[in-house]
Amino acid sequence: MRSLPARCSLCSSFLIENGKISRVGNVDPVPADCEVIDAAGRVVTPGLVDAHCHIGLWGTASSSEMDGNENTSPALPGLRGIDALKWNDATFDVAVRHGVTTVVTGPGSSNIIGGTFTAVKTAGKNPDSRVICQEICMKMALVENPKVNYGRRNMAPKTRMMSAAIMREQLFRAKEYYRNYQEHGEDPDFPFDFHMHSLMRVFDGMRVKIHAHQADDIQTAIRIANEFHLRFSIEHCTDGYLIVDELVRNHVQCLLGPTVGGKGKIEARNKTFEAGQILENAGITFGLITDAPFVPIEGQLLQAALYVKNGLSREMALKCLTINNAIITDIDSRVGSLEPGKDADVVIWDVEPLATLSQAGIVIIDGQIAYRRKAGESNVDYQKL
C-alpha cells in the first residue's frame, strides 16, 4: 500500500471509521462489525487530487452551460467558483472512475483576477458533504488570455504592462481596505466594498493561484507576490524549468500542466515532459494538473506516466498526483495521503497506477465505496474483494 505521507512508504493495512482513516499498519484485531476488503496483490494509493481544473463550471452540452469566465471586467475578486458549480456534471463521474477523488476547481484565466476556487470531492451523498472548502484560493492570471479577451474590444488590458498594473492596483486597494477594515470594520458607516472584501483575504492567509506560462510572466508574478507578501503558487508554470534558479531562490511552489497535447498555444511552445525531472532535482515542491476539461481528467495518470518516461521518479510522480497537490492547495490536512485522521479517500488499482493499462478497481471517498469496477471489465473481480 502506497500511503504517501511526507515520504512514500509501504504498509500492510488500515482501518476506516466514520469516514476517516483511524489506524494504519497492522490492524489487529479487526473489529467484528467491520467490512473487510482484501486487496492482496493489488496496489493501494490515496485518492488522486487534481489541484487545478475547471470541471463543473464548463458545460459539455452547450455554450449556455459555460460559466467559467465572467468576461465583463478584468478584476472580479468577489466571484466564487462554487456558485457556478454543476454538481451533476458527468465529468465528476469520469473522475471517480479514474481514481480522482478531490478536485480544486474554479474560474478560468480570462480575467486578471477571476474569483475563488473551491475544493470538493468528486462524489458524495449530497453537495454539502462533498465540500472541503468553499473558497480555498484566489485566482489571478498574467497571460495572453486577459489581453486577448479585453484588448480585442479596445479595453484594458491590451499589454502585459497593463495586466500587471491592474493586478497591483487591485492589491493596493485591497491592502488599504483590509487595514481600514481591521480598524473600523465594526463601524456602522464603514464603506463596505464587495470585491475588496473578498480580495483582502489574500492578506490574511488565503493562497493566490497565479496563472502564468512564460518565463517573463512567471517572474512578474513572483515580483508582485513578493511585493505584497502573498502566499501563492504558479499555475501551469510551463517555462519554470528554464528559470529554475528563480523558483528555488523565491521558494516557489508550482503546478505543472497540462503538458499533453500540442503546442498550438504560443505561451506553451516550450512545454516539455522533461520539466518534471528538472524541478525534482532542484528540490521544488510541485504537482501535476490537467486543467480539465481542456485536457480530460482521465488523462491525469497518462500525463504523469509521460513525465516518468522523461526522467521524473515514480515516487515523485505519485506525490505530484496526491500529497503535493494537496499541500499546494492547503487541503493536505484532509486529503493526499493515507494517515490517521485524514479523510478515507482510497483507490485500489489492478496494477501500478502509472502503468499505461492500469485501472481503478475500487474507489472509496469519505469511507464509502463510490465506484467498484463491474465483473468482466477487468481481469480482477472487484465485486468479490
Secondary structure, DSSP 8 states (H G I E B T S, - for coil): -B--SSS--B-SEEEEETTEEEEEE---S--TT------TTSEEEE-EEEEEE-TTTS-SS-GGG--S--TT-SB-TT-BGGGG--TT-HHHHHHHHTTEEEEEE---SSSSEEEEEEEEES--SSHHHHEEEEEEEEEEE-SHHHHHHHHTTT-S-SSHHHHHHHHHHHHHHHHHHHHHHHHHTTSTT----HHHHHHGGGGTT-EEEEEE-SHHHHHHHHHHHHHTT--EEEEE-TTGGGGHHHHHHTT-EEEE---SS---SGGGTT--TTHHHHHHHTT--EEE---TTSS-GGGHHHHHHHHHHTT--HHHHHHHHTHHHHHHTT-TTTSSS--TTSB--EEEESS-TTSTT--EEEEEETTEEEEE--TTSSSS-GGG-
